[in-house]
Amino acid sequence: MRIVVGGQVEKPEIERLIKEYGENKAEVVVKSDLEAAMLIKSGGADYYFGACYTGGGGALAMAIALLGKSQCATISMPGKPPVKGKVHTAIEQGAKAFGFTGDHKEQAVSILMDALIKK
């Protein structure tokens, strides 16, 4: 599985967490938002992870613009950590780009990687 990290904050830490929780089943690269979204659109990566301060703005703006809202999911927001069931539902519904707040990065990446590995 190929994962690209975009978003506005915590990129190196998100990359590290993907490698930690990925059980050696994920290749990961860090790119700008535009490059990351273009990799998903072109098939050069399978999933996009991005963080910002709201979970949906800077984390997903380019992904939404290039992929469409239906392929993007905000999985956490300030004061609202990710919920495992909602993450699984987003994946089942075809989401490829996931946005979350930087303070929820560990929980978000853990839930996402668990769900994607089991997919």
Number of C-alpha atoms within 10 A of each C-alpha: 13 16 23 28 28 32 34 19 18 17 23 11 13 23 20 14 18 24 17 14 18 20 11 10 14 18 15 20 16 19 15 15 23 15 16 26 30 17 19 21 15 9 10 14 20 17 23 28 31 32 31 23 17 17 27 23 19 21 29 28 19 20 31 18 12 14 17 13 14 13 18 26 26 23 23 25 20 13 10 12 17 21 13 16 10 13 22 17 13 19 19 12 13 12 21 22 32 30 29 32 30 25 19 19 25 16 16 27 24 16 18 23 20 16 17 17 13 7 9
